[in-house]
Amino acid sequence: MKQPAVPVTGDGLFPVRRIFCVGKNYADHQAEMGDAKGTPPVFFTKPADAVCPGGDIPFPLATENLHYEAELVVALGEDRSVYGYAVGCDLTRRDLQAVAKKAGAPWDTAKAFDNSAVIGSVTPVAACGNLNEAAIRLSVNGEARQDGSLSQMIWSVAEIIDKLSGYFDLKPGDLIYTGTPAGVGPIGVGDEVSISIDGLEPVTLRMV
């Protein structure tokens, strides 16, 4: 099977090895999801072939409550260094996640499905500058739904990499979805979702 890959801004491809994700990494998102104040972020994974460049995406199976989640994505290079960053959207079958949470079960059916890791082109670090306080925004059919700042992350990029490396041997080709700010919500067939982070290439998807 061909290795999944993501375009690099300018030229080339970034081969994807694994996809790690951080949940509950913005306090305002924790609050809207009903988590207690001070709840620590959590890790979960998606398969590498869940990467999707946006565009037309088939509405996924087995859900009646599909949610968008705008995210900064970190692309790792050698020795756990950051190769570059991209705009991402963690698509979530929220109804299945609610069932899993209630049962204390894993989130795999809610998070790790086909085309669930939407991602724009990876911009190398040298070309995007400091993103610590960059705005992150998402709109549905032109209407603003998420408007936050990367400075609101509970765990910074450096802290995420440090904590994650305590559980996994991180390698070049790993992607890390770093969490979403408040404002998540449902989308359906025909909806167009646009996500942007200052300094990076935006990504747009449409459910079909």
KAPE-V493307 format. One record per residue. N is the residue number from 1. SS is DSSP state (hx for helix, st for strand, lp for the rest). PSI is psi in degrees with one decimal (* if undefined). OMEGA is omega in radians with two decimals (* if undefined). Layout:
N & SS & PSI & OMEGA
N & SS & PSI & OMEGA
//
This chain:
1 & lp & 138.3 & -3.14
2 & lp & 135.7 & -3.13
3 & lp & 131.3 & 3.08
4 & lp & 147.1 & -3.13
5 & st & 156.9 & -3.14
6 & st & 136.5 & 3.11
7 & st & 146.4 & 3.04
8 & st & 133.5 & 3.14
9 & lp & 126.4 & -3.10
10 & lp & -61.7 & -3.10
11 & lp & 150.1 & 3.00
12 & lp & -179.7 & -3.13
13 & st & 150.5 & 3.05
14 & st & 103.5 & 3.14
15 & st & 133.8 & -3.08
16 & lp & 125.6 & 3.11
17 & lp & -57.9 & 3.13
18 & lp & 159.4 & 3.07
19 & st & 118.0 & 3.05
20 & st & 147.4 & -3.12
21 & st & 149.2 & 3.08
22 & st & 126.1 & 3.05
23 & st & 152.0 & 3.05
24 & lp & 40.8 & -3.08
25 & lp & 5.7 & 3.04
26 & st & 128.4 & -3.08
27 & hx & -37.7 & -3.11
28 & hx & -31.5 & 3.07
29 & hx & -38.7 & 3.06
30 & hx & -44.0 & -3.10
31 & hx & -42.8 & -3.11
32 & hx & -20.5 & 3.10
33 & lp & -0.2 & 3.07
34 & lp & 15.1 & 3.11
35 & lp & 149.4 & 3.14
36 & lp & 146.0 & 3.10
37 & lp & 134.4 & -3.14
38 & lp & 3.9 & 3.09
39 & lp & 127.5 & -3.13
40 & lp & 147.2 & 3.04
41 & lp & 162.2 & -3.13
42 & st & 160.5 & 3.07
43 & st & 146.3 & 2.94
44 & st & 173.6 & -3.08
45 & st & 162.1 & 2.98
46 & st & 153.5 & 3.08
47 & lp & 150.6 & -3.11
48 & hx & -34.0 & -3.09
49 & hx & 10.4 & 2.99
50 & hx & -9.2 & -3.14
51 & st & 141.1 & -3.07
52 & st & 131.1 & -3.07
53 & lp & 7.8 & -3.06
54 & lp & -152.9 & -3.06
55 & st & -152.7 & 3.14
56 & st & 126.0 & -3.12
57 & st & 127.2 & 3.09
58 & lp & 135.9 & 3.08
59 & lp & 130.6 & -3.02
60 & lp & 159.7 & 3.09
61 & lp & 159.1 & 2.86
62 & lp & 28.4 & 3.08
63 & lp & 147.3 & 3.01
64 & lp & 10.1 & -3.10
65 & lp & 73.4 & 3.14
66 & st & 128.8 & -3.13
67 & st & 150.3 & 2.99
68 & st & 153.1 & 3.02
69 & lp & 107.1 & 3.12
70 & st & 135.7 & -3.07
71 & st & 150.4 & 2.89
72 & st & 132.5 & 3.10
73 & st & 132.7 & 3.12
74 & st & 129.2 & 3.08
75 & st & 122.0 & -3.05
76 & st & 142.3 & 3.05
77 & lp & -147.8 & -3.11
78 & hx & 145.6 & 3.03
79 & hx & 40.8 & 3.08
80 & hx & 15.4 & 3.09
81 & lp & 158.8 & 3.11
82 & st & 117.7 & 3.08
83 & st & -42.0 & -3.12
84 & st & -176.5 & -3.10
85 & st & 156.9 & 3.09
86 & st & 162.0 & 3.02
87 & st & 134.2 & -3.12
88 & st & 166.2 & 3.04
89 & st & 115.7 & 3.10
90 & st & 98.0 & 3.09
91 & lp & 136.5 & -2.99
92 & st & 128.3 & 3.01
93 & st & 89.5 & -2.96
94 & hx & -34.4 & 3.12
95 & hx & -39.1 & 3.11
96 & hx & -32.6 & 3.09
97 & hx & -39.4 & 3.13
98 & hx & -41.1 & 3.11
99 & hx & -43.4 & -3.14
100 & hx & -43.3 & 3.13
101 & hx & -44.4 & -3.11
102 & hx & -35.0 & -3.12
103 & hx & -3.6 & -3.06
104 & lp & 30.2 & -3.07
105 & lp & 165.0 & 3.10
106 & lp & 161.8 & -3.09
107 & lp & 11.0 & -2.98
108 & hx & -47.4 & -3.10
109 & hx & -25.3 & -3.12
110 & hx & -26.4 & -2.97
111 & hx & -32.0 & -2.91
112 & lp & 47.8 & -3.12
113 & lp & 172.3 & -3.10
114 & lp & 137.0 & 3.09
115 & lp & 18.6 & -3.07
116 & lp & -11.6 & -3.13
117 & st & 75.0 & 3.13
118 & st & 137.7 & -3.10
119 & st & 138.8 & 3.03
120 & lp & -172.0 & -3.14
121 & lp & 147.5 & 3.13
122 & st & 124.3 & 3.08
123 & st & 119.9 & 3.12
124 & st & 149.4 & -3.07
125 & hx & -43.8 & -3.08
126 & hx & -19.8 & -3.07
127 & hx & -7.6 & -3.07
128 & hx & -9.6 & 3.07
129 & lp & -159.1 & -3.08
130 & lp & 122.4 & -3.11
131 & lp & 8.6 & -3.01
132 & lp & -33.0 & -3.11
133 & lp & 21.7 & -3.12
134 & lp & 145.1 & 3.08
135 & st & 142.7 & 3.07
136 & st & 125.8 & -3.02
137 & st & 150.6 & 3.08
138 & st & 137.9 & 3.08
139 & st & 151.0 & 3.06
140 & st & 118.7 & -3.10
141 & lp & 38.0 & 3.09
142 & lp & -3.8 & -3.13
143 & st & 125.6 & -3.12
144 & st & 130.7 & 3.11
145 & st & -36.7 & 3.11
146 & st & 135.0 & 3.14
147 & st & 95.7 & -3.09
148 & st & -167.5 & 3.14
149 & st & 142.7 & 3.10
150 & hx & -19.2 & 3.11
151 & hx & -13.8 & -3.12
152 & hx & -4.9 & -3.13
153 & st & 136.2 & 3.10
154 & lp & -49.8 & 3.02
155 & lp & 126.1 & 3.06
156 & lp & 171.0 & 3.10
157 & hx & -46.2 & -3.14
158 & hx & -41.6 & 3.13
159 & hx & -38.4 & 3.10
160 & hx & -47.9 & -3.13
161 & hx & -42.3 & 3.14
162 & hx & -47.2 & -3.11
163 & hx & -42.0 & -3.12
164 & hx & -36.3 & -3.13
165 & lp & -11.8 & 3.03
166 & lp & -13.9 & 3.14
167 & lp & -28.8 & -3.04
168 & lp & 152.0 & 3.03
169 & lp & 92.7 & -3.07
170 & lp & 141.1 & -3.06
171 & lp & 162.6 & 3.01
172 & lp & 138.8 & -3.11
173 & lp & -9.1 & 3.09
174 & lp & 139.7 & 3.03
175 & st & 143.2 & 3.08
176 & st & 116.1 & 3.00
177 & st & 123.0 & -2.86
178 & lp & 7.3 & 3.11
179 & lp & 167.0 & -3.04
180 & lp & 144.9 & 3.05
181 & lp & 179.1 & -3.13
182 & lp & 159.9 & 3.08
183 & lp & 8.8 & 3.13
184 & lp & 155.7 & -3.13
185 & st & 178.1 & -3.03
186 & st & 153.4 & 3.01
187 & st & 155.7 & -3.14
188 & lp & -177.1 & -3.14
189 & lp & 131.7 & -3.13
190 & lp & -15.6 & -3.14
191 & lp & 139.5 & 3.06
192 & st & 127.8 & -3.09
193 & st & 127.6 & 3.11
194 & st & 130.4 & -3.10
195 & st & 137.8 & 3.12
196 & st & 149.7 & 2.98
197 & st & 129.3 & -3.12
198 & lp & 129.3 & 3.10
199 & lp & -5.6 & -3.11
200 & lp & 163.1 & 3.08
201 & lp & 128.2 & 3.14
202 & lp & 168.1 & 3.08
203 & st & 143.3 & 3.13
204 & st & 141.0 & 3.09
205 & st & 154.6 & 3.10
206 & st & 128.4 & 3.14
207 & st & 129.5 & -3.11
208 & lp & * & *
//
